[in-house]
Amino acid sequence: MYTKAEEIFIKTVKQDCDDNSKNTSFSCKSKIDKFLTGKLTGYPIMLLFLVFIFWLTITGANYPSALLSRIFTGLGEKLSSLFIIFHAPDWLHGMLIDGVYRVLSWVVSVMLPPMAIFFPLFTLLEDSGFLPRIAYNLDRPFQKCRACGKQALCMCMGFGCNAAGVTGCRIIDSPRERLIAILTNSFVPCNGRFPTLIALLTMFFITSENNILNTFSCSLFLTLFILLGILMTFFISWLLSRTLLKGLPSAFILELPPYRLPQIKKVLIRSVFDRTVFVLKRAVIVAAPAGLFLWIMANIEIQNNTLLSCFTGLLDPFGKLLGMDGTILSAFILGFPANEIVMPIILMSYLSQGTLVEINDLNSLKEILISNGWNLATALHVMIFSLFHWPCSTTLITIHKETGSLKWTALAFLLPTLIGIVICFILTLLF
């Protein structure tokens, strides 16, 4: 069809060759497009861009995250002093400061810097005209899955936040294909899962002492894990289009926009206010009650055992089947409001603390994990389950809002969870 259209264009359209500058510009853009969308070069370039963006995000987010953590810690100490001055009861201080405030500060300090870097980078690619070319490259694989090529754009947005990716699915016109994109968006990890993946990669899979090499290697390994999530997105899209959501793919005619210099003001407004602040606000609203619930679990005792330790003990047999333990599994469940707090909950349980624990030294963290039975296989299982498990509460609320259906929201919860359980169980049998 496209070849026939090109032949008709050549026969019927006359081009003015007097304007050499226009012809040169068109020729240059055509060569760039052949390079960026070519069969042999298109996918490698996309992967290189993915590695580069993750490298920038990982490297750039470390320092502001540490700074925000110190600011929130100092503010938390001042708030604690106020509670002491006014003779507030210990349980009230624990609930509000050790519970609500500690979780809120952790979520903001971990979520905000990566989002503040990733979303502007994403918007720059979108505004410059590169992102539509990614959709063009991925159109054929999605067409084979009987889905829409625009799903690639929603999937890319999901790297920043799955809730934002689900909202972005509105660009897909077909209700069937939009639903497929919504149900599969959480198969790519959001920035809330990056801290756990990066920490485990650095501790158990990267041994170089060179910081630059470590960061690059971490970005490369992280990209490989993300490729696994993308492949699973294709597979589940194909499966849904042949079972629950049968149908042929709709026509997707994408006119590649011209390359242009991004408008910095527009990029900042869209990335910061429309995406970063929007997602952070939803996460904070959900994290506050989660902090209160977590403190109650860690501080209320039944027969000299906290509710948290009882909960982890109950889950331990099932956790062992998945190559983990009850503490890890309970951390994923209690981290349902925000994926950022999974690792702190694991530390809180191992160290028997009544509040979230932050350890910035990865060597000390590794020693704690190894002393509690972790090894290379455990780290691999945790990373797989971090990649494939239920979406966070913010994403599920967004899915319910977009679909208006509890049935599809429940399916969005079950699909990645069952995939993660099956893969971890198979790996446990193999190793």
C-alpha positions in Angstrom: 0.0 0.0 0.0 2.8 2.4 1.0 4.8 1.5 -2.1 1.8 2.1 -4.4 1.2 5.5 -2.7 4.9 6.4 -3.3 4.7 5.5 -7.0 1.6 7.7 -7.4 3.3 10.5 -5.6 6.4 10.3 -7.9 4.2 10.3 -11.0 1.8 13.1 -10.1 3.7 15.5 -7.8 6.2 17.9 -9.2 9.0 19.2 -6.9 10.6 22.5 -7.3 14.3 21.8 -7.5 15.4 25.5 -7.7 15.4 25.9 -3.9 18.6 23.9 -3.1 18.4 24.7 0.6 14.9 23.1 0.9 16.0 20.1 -1.1 19.2 19.7 1.0 17.1 19.9 4.2 14.6 17.4 2.9 17.4 15.1 1.8 19.1 15.4 5.2 15.9 14.6 7.1 15.2 11.7 4.8 18.6 10.2 5.5 18.2 10.7 9.3 14.8 8.9 9.1 16.3 6.0 7.1 18.8 5.7 9.9 16.4 6.0 12.8 13.7 3.9 11.3 15.7 1.4 9.3 15.3 -2.3 9.8 18.9 -2.8 10.8 19.5 0.4 12.7 16.2 1.4 14.2 16.0 -1.0 17.1 19.7 -0.7 18.1 19.4 3.1 18.2 16.2 2.8 20.4 18.1 0.5 22.8 21.1 2.9 23.0 18.7 5.8 23.7 17.0 3.7 26.4 20.4 2.9 28.1 21.5 6.5 27.8 18.2 7.8 29.4 18.4 5.3 32.3 22.1 6.2 32.8 21.2 9.9 33.0 18.3 9.2 35.3 20.3 6.9 37.6 23.3 9.2 37.8 21.3 12.4 38.1 18.8 11.2 40.7 21.4 10.1 43.3 22.4 13.5 44.5 19.0 15.2 44.8 17.6 12.1 46.4 20.3 12.2 49.1 19.8 15.9 49.5 16.0 15.6 49.9 16.5 12.7 52.3 18.7 14.9 54.5 16.3 17.8 54.4 13.3 15.6 55.4 15.4 14.0 58.2 16.3 17.4 59.6 12.7 18.5 59.3 11.5 15.3 61.0 13.9 15.9 64.0 12.4 19.4 64.4 8.9 18.1 64.3 9.8 15.5 66.9 11.1 18.3 69.1 7.8 20.0 68.8 6.0 16.8 70.0 8.4 16.7 73.0 7.8 20.4 73.8 4.0 19.9 73.8 4.3 16.6 75.7 2.5 14.7 73.0 2.0 11.0 73.8 4.5 8.5 72.3 1.8 6.7 70.3 0.8 10.0 68.6 4.4 10.8 67.7 4.9 7.3 66.4 1.8 7.3 64.2 2.3 10.8 62.7 6.2 11.1 62.6 7.5 7.5 62.4 4.5 6.4 60.4 2.9 8.9 58.1 5.7 11.5 57.9 8.5 8.9 57.4 6.7 7.1 54.6 5.7 10.4 52.9 9.3 11.7 53.0 10.7 8.5 51.7 8.3 8.4 48.8 8.9 12.0 47.8 12.7 11.8 48.1 12.8 8.6 46.1 10.2 9.4 43.5 10.7 13.1 42.8 14.3 13.2 41.5 13.9 10.3 38.9 10.6 11.7 37.7 12.0 15.2 37.5 14.7 13.9 35.2 12.8 11.2 33.2 9.7 13.1 32.3 11.6 16.1 30.9 13.8 13.8 28.9 10.7 11.9 27.7 9.0 15.2 26.7 12.2 16.4 24.9 12.1 13.2 22.8 8.4 13.8 22.1 8.8 17.5 21.2 11.8 16.9 19.0 10.0 14.3 16.9 12.0 11.3 17.9 9.3 9.6 20.0 6.9 9.2 17.0 9.7 7.4 15.2 9.9 5.0 18.1 6.1 4.4 17.7 6.7 3.8 14.0 9.4 1.3 14.7 7.3 -0.6 17.1 4.1 -0.4 15.0 4.9 -3.7 13.2 5.4 -5.8 16.3 2.2 -4.4 17.9 0.3 -5.0 14.6 1.4 -8.6 14.8 0.0 -8.7 18.3 -3.3 -7.2 16.9 -2.7 -4.1 18.9 -2.0 -0.5 18.0 1.4 1.1 17.4 0.4 4.1 19.6 0.7 1.7 22.5 4.5 2.2 22.2 4.1 5.8 23.4 2.0 4.8 26.4 4.5 2.1 27.2 7.4 4.6 27.1 5.4 6.9 29.4 5.0 4.0 31.8 8.7 4.0 32.5 8.2 7.2 34.4 4.9 6.2 36.0 2.4 3.4 35.1 -0.5 5.7 36.2 0.7 8.3 33.7 1.1 5.6 31.0 -2.5 4.4 31.6 -3.8 7.9 31.3 -1.8 8.3 28.1 -3.7 5.4 26.6 -6.4 7.9 25.7 -4.5 8.6 22.5 -5.6 5.2 21.2 -9.0 5.5 19.3 -10.1 1.9 19.4 -11.7 0.9 22.7 -10.4 -2.7 22.3 -6.8 -1.6 21.7 -6.9 1.0 24.4 -8.0 -1.6 26.9 -5.1 -3.9 25.8 -2.7 -1.0 26.3 -4.1 -0.3 29.8 -4.0 -3.9 30.9 -0.3 -4.3 29.8 1.2 -1.0 30.8 2.4 -2.2 34.2 4.6 -4.9 32.6 7.2 -2.1 32.1 8.7 -0.9 35.4 8.0 2.6 36.7 10.6 4.7 38.4 9.2 3.5 41.8 10.6 0.0 41.0 14.0 1.3 39.8 15.6 1.9 43.3 15.0 -1.8 44.2 16.2 -3.1 40.8 19.3 -0.8 40.8 20.3 -1.6 44.4 20.1 -5.4 43.8 21.9 -5.1 40.5 24.7 -3.1 42.1 25.0 -5.4 45.2 24.8 -8.8 43.6 25.5 -8.6 39.9 28.1 -5.8 39.4 31.6 -6.2 41.0 33.6 -3.3 39.4 35.0 -0.7 41.7 34.9 2.0 39.0 31.8 4.2 39.7 31.4 5.3 36.1 31.6 1.7 34.9 29.3 0.6 37.7 26.6 3.1 36.6 26.9 2.2 32.9 26.8 -1.6 33.7 23.8 -1.0 36.0 22.0 0.9 33.2 22.8 -1.9 30.7 21.6 -4.7 33.0 18.5 -2.6 33.9 17.8 -2.2 30.1 18.0 -6.0 29.8 15.4 -6.5 32.5 13.2 -3.8 30.9 13.5 -5.7 27.6 12.0 -8.7 29.3 9.1 -6.5 30.4 8.6 -5.2 26.9 8.7 -8.8 25.4 6.1 -9.8 28.0 4.0 -6.8 27.0 4.0 -8.1 23.4 3.1 -11.6 24.5 0.2 -10.6 26.8 -1.1 -8.1 24.1 -1.1 -11.0 21.6 -2.8 -13.3 24.1 -5.5 -10.8 25.0 -6.2 -10.0 21.4 -6.9 -13.7 20.7 -8.9 -14.5 23.8 -10.8 -11.9 25.9 -10.3 -9.0 23.5 -10.5 -10.5 20.0 -10.4 -8.3 17.0 -8.2 -7.1 14.1 -5.9 -4.1 14.6 -7.2 -0.8 13.5 -5.5 1.2 10.8 -2.6 3.3 12.2 -1.4 5.9 9.7 1.4 7.9 11.4 2.7 11.0 9.6 6.2 11.5 11.0 6.5 15.1 12.2 9.5 17.2 11.2 12.5 17.4 13.4 12.4 20.6 15.5 14.1 22.2 18.4 12.1 21.5 21.6 10.4 24.5 23.2 11.9 24.5 26.7 9.1 26.4 28.3 6.5 23.9 26.9 8.7 21.0 27.9 9.0 22.2 31.5 5.3 22.9 31.9 4.2 19.5 30.4 6.8 17.4 32.2 6.7 19.1 35.6 3.1 20.2 36.1 1.2 17.8 33.9 3.1 14.7 34.7 5.6 14.9 37.6 3.4 16.9 40.0 0.2 15.0 39.0 1.8 11.6 39.7 3.5 12.7 42.9 0.3 14.2 44.3 -1.5 10.9 43.8 1.4 8.9 45.3 1.4 11.2 48.4 -2.3 10.9 48.9 -2.0 7.1 49.0 1.3 7.0 50.9 0.0 8.9 54.0 -2.6 6.2 55.2 -0.1 3.5 54.1 2.5 4.9 56.6 -0.1 4.9 59.4 -1.1 1.3 58.6 2.6 0.2 58.4 3.4 1.7 61.8 0.4 0.0 63.4 1.5 -3.4 61.9 5.1 -2.9 63.2 4.2 -1.7 66.7 1.1 -3.5 67.9 2.0 -6.9 69.5 0.0 -10.1 70.0 1.7 -12.5 72.5 5.0 -10.7 72.2 5.0 -10.8 68.4 4.2 -7.7 66.3 1.4 -8.0 63.7 4.1 -7.5 61.0 6.1 -10.5 62.3 3.0 -12.6 62.4 2.1 -11.6 58.9 5.6 -12.5 57.6 5.5 -15.8 59.3 2.2 -16.6 57.8 3.5 -15.9 54.3 6.9 -17.6 54.7 5.9 -21.0 53.3 4.5 -19.4 50.1 7.5 -17.1 49.9 9.9 -20.0 50.0 8.1 -21.6 47.0 8.9 -18.4 45.0 12.6 -18.4 46.0 12.1 -15.6 48.6 10.7 -15.6 52.1 7.7 -14.2 54.1 9.5 -11.0 54.9 10.1 -10.2 51.2 6.6 -11.2 50.1 5.0 -9.1 53.0 7.1 -6.1 51.9 5.6 -6.3 48.4 2.1 -6.6 49.8 2.6 -3.7 52.3 4.3 -1.7 49.5 1.1 -1.8 47.5 0.6 2.0 48.0 4.1 2.8 46.7 6.7 0.5 45.3 9.5 2.8 46.7 9.0 1.5 50.2 9.4 -2.3 49.5 13.1 -2.4 50.3 12.8 -0.2 53.5 10.0 -2.5 54.7 12.3 -5.5 54.2 15.0 -3.9 56.3 12.5 -2.8 58.9 11.4 -6.5 59.3 14.9 -7.9 59.3 16.1 -5.4 61.9 12.9 -5.6 64.0 12.5 -1.8 63.9 9.2 -0.1 64.5 9.6 2.4 61.6 11.1 2.5 58.1 14.9 2.1 58.0 17.2 3.8 55.5 20.7 2.5 54.9 22.6 4.4 52.2 25.7 2.2 52.3 25.0 -0.7 49.9 27.8 -2.8 51.5 26.1 -2.6 54.8 22.7 -3.4 53.2 24.2 -6.4 51.4 25.6 -7.7 54.7 22.2 -7.5 56.3 20.5 -9.3 53.4 23.1 -12.1 53.3 22.9 -12.6 57.1 19.1 -13.2 56.5 19.7 -15.9 53.9 20.0 -13.9 50.7 22.1 -15.1 47.8 22.4 -14.5 44.1 19.3 -16.6 43.4 17.2 -14.7 46.0 18.2 -11.3 44.5 17.2 -12.6 41.0 13.8 -13.8 42.3 13.2 -10.5 44.0 14.1 -8.6 40.8 11.8 -10.7 38.7 8.9 -10.3 41.2 9.6 -6.6 41.3 9.3 -6.5 37.6 6.2 -8.7 37.5 3.7 -8.1 40.3 0.5 -6.2 40.9 0.5 -2.5 39.9 0.6 0.1 42.8 -2.6 1.5 44.2 -2.3 4.7 42.3 -2.1 2.8 39.0 -5.1 0.6 39.9 -7.1 3.7 40.9 -6.2 5.2 37.5 -7.1 2.0 35.6 -10.5 1.9 37.3 -11.1 5.6 36.5 -10.2 5.0 32.8 -12.1 1.8 32.3 -15.0 2.3 34.8 -14.9 -1.4 35.4 -13.9 -3.5 38.5 -13.5 -6.5 36.2 -10.8 -5.0 34.1 -9.1 -3.5 37.1 -9.0 -6.9 38.7 -7.5 -8.4 35.5 -4.9 -5.6 35.5 -4.0 -6.7 39.0 -4.0 -10.5 38.3 -2.1 -10.6 34.9 1.4 -9.4 36.1 1.0 -11.1 39.5 0.3 -14.5 38.0 3.2 -14.0 35.5 5.6 -13.1 38.4 4.5 -16.1 40.5 4.8 -18.6 37.6 8.3 -17.3 36.6 9.6 -17.3 40.2 8.2 -20.7 40.9 9.9 -22.1 37.7 13.2 -20.5 38.6 12.9 -22.0 42.1 12.5 -25.5 40.6 15.5 -24.9 38.3 17.8 -23.5 40.9 
